[in-house]
């Protein structure tokens, strides 16, 4: 059974930091790329960052580049998203997702490119 479990969300003041974790089970991670998406109230789900577990390539949305860092620990089947200098606009539910299997293990910016999803973790930034 495939599971992606996010944790690390919470409430933080503007300018603060959080580190999200995505623990994956039931997949051979080398065959997948892991993406982080977010969905703010009343908005669509948007891609934030991604890492290819096989090749190590990373991708960041322009709005988070320079503030967020994605990393992986293959031994722990875990992908991290370090979020620094958070702003009010970062408030959202954050989801991790896996892309691979029949798809190449490379990042996609499209939600439809991912097969497996976690349940999400809430990040709230206040002024």
Secondary structure, 3 states (H helix, E strand, C coil): CCEEEEECCEEEECCCCEEEEEEEECCCHHHEEEEEEEECCCCCEEEEEEEECCCCCEEECCCCCCCEEEEEEHHHCEEEEEECCCCHHHCEEEEEEEEECCCCCCCCCCHHHCCEECCCEEEEEEC
